[in-house]
Amino acid sequence: MLAFELKAAYFRSRRLVTDLRNEARRWPLTGATSGSLLAEVSTRLRGATESDDPGEAALVAGKIENLRVALRRIDGTLIPAGATFSFWRQIGRATRRAGYVEGRELREGCIVPTIGGGLCQLSNALFGAALDAGCEIVERHAHSQVVPGSEAARNRDATVFWNYVDLRFRAKQDLTVRAFLTADRLIVRFLGAPNAGFAPPAIALDEAVVPLPGRASCYGCAQNDCARHRPHAPRTGRTAFLLDGVWPEYDAYVASSAAAGDLTCVPLDGKRWRLPQYAWNVAAVTDVRQAPAQTIVRSLRSRRLCTHGAERQRAILQDAERLARHFAAHLRADVGHVVVMQNLLPWLWRSGHLGGRTFDVLMTSMPMQALHDVLDDAARHHPESTTLADFRASLDLLDAEREALAAARCIVTPHRDIAGRFGTRAVVVPWSVPNVLVRTRIQCQAIFFPAATLGRSGAYEMREAVRRLEMPLAIAGERDLESPDFWKGVAVTRTSDFSQAIASARAVVLPAFVEHRPRALLHALAAGVPVVASIACGLEPQENLTVIPAGDVDALVEALKKLLAGERRSSRAQRV
């Protein structure tokens, strides 16, 4: 080992000197995804026998973590025509400080744990893509040992070792490199403008992690006096729960899924600090991480912003990004599965922290692209609205969420409309029904609209319906966010006591275009109060519930007429 390190130090020094006059450099990450596909290489991250050997599983987990770190310097790289790409110049030295961990490396006949181990899978893929894209290979080193079924056996391998064993190739045209992890594969793509008639093959190399018969890793080797010997393999396969504001439905789901050794990340320990908005039931989990600084900043900023509006929506997205970045720092190599709340999802996906892992999503709203489509349609119906078109998320954020949702293993939600968008991948959990007293009689003639005066909540449809029927209306809040005189011509009673308003209402009506947490409707149904709600409210069919299409005033009026007719028949039957 000493002789090896001395020779390596000599070669590193010599490479440093030669690199002073070398044209290779680190190329910028543009984030571009456009261009025709010139080449693609796809390799598996895990072997079939990994689960049988804890030592091998630990080293493969470390390798995948090293790939995640390296890909942050690779994905989106733009290589100009005629320029030389250097593997080590692009990603830098693999050190613990840079985020690398011990991974799988084959050295002198042994599978050894090495900081940055496993990066050869990335260099192999880059070399294969460079060949298929017609690049000039400037420097490439084959592995010293050829393992049957490996890339070396196909002569498509490129080993790397800091810094003198490098992979370098020269682009013949402008190239954009896309490199990312799915749950079980490393994918490298070269994008550019192809020459006429160019048709590159898509390559799937299914033997990226090949079994090595008779070769044990340092975790299972009997050579106890070896300096590389490790007595115990570290644990792998933990689940991480990345949570924000508490939902009772998801609290029950997490409590039933989490194990003692799992990781839970929450803004604050709500039960300890008596903050009900963060009071997750994480007592069974021993590893709980918090984000106090991010949570305090979010709270202070929220108090300065309006309840609704574009500025608040932008602030919500920025705060979610900060929280996601903080949580991402706790995702170590031993985390194999992630359960993440939807508002944190795009940032974790875009940063690559979900690559090489399976993950489930706790949905807190409909997908952003679908939400935009719904709001755009509502805005066409009500161009006079001041709120329906006030904010839209950026296209790159929409793309990140769309890609992440497509890659997710399961979509967890109590919302029936959202669940219907994901088919068999949807895991429908029950809504949490409040424990309230069942009402015995109607106490007033007004119907209750349990939402702010917003176009997305169906305020325009609600106003038109009560005008046609000449019915009194109870509403929440003191401000009319659409316009100061929005309810002109309607007999309106304002209330700030939801429970009392529901208990005394003739019916609770919410014809919303968007409603992700229909708490007031659940309260009303539990109290035995009739409810008329749009499909967008996400409730399952049940007694006392009438479901109508969003934006359909005629359907809303007919539903209210049937409700009133039913009341009259019931009243006559009671008198008889």
Secondary structure, DSSP 4 states (H G I P E B T S, - for coil): -HHHHHHHHHHHHHHHHHHTT---BPPPB-----SEEEEEEEEESS-TTGGG-HHHHHHHHHHHHHHHHHHTTTTTEEE-TT-EEEHHHHH----TTTT--EEEEEETTEEEEEETTTTHHHHHHHHHHHHHTT-EEEE----SS--TTSTGGGT-----BTTTB--EEE-SS-EEEEEEE-SSEEEEEEEE-PPTT--PPEEEETTSS---TT--BTTT-S-TTSTT--SSPPP--EEEEE--S--HHHHHHHHHH--TTSEEEESS-HHHHT-GGG----TT-SEEEE-HHHHHHHHHHHHHS-SSSHHHHHHHHHHHHHHHHHHHTT--TTEEEEEEEGGGHHHHHHTTTTTTSEEEEE-SSS-HHHHHHHHHHHHHH-TT-SSTTS----HHHHHHHHHHHHH-SEEEES-HHHHTTSGGGEEEPPPPPP--PPP-S---S-EEE-S-S-GGGTHHHHHHHHHHHT--EEEESS--SS-TTTTTTS-EEEES-HHHHHHH-S-EEE--S--S--HHHHHHHHTT--EEEEGGG-PPP-TTEEEE-TT-HHHHHHHHHHHHHHHHHHHHHHH-
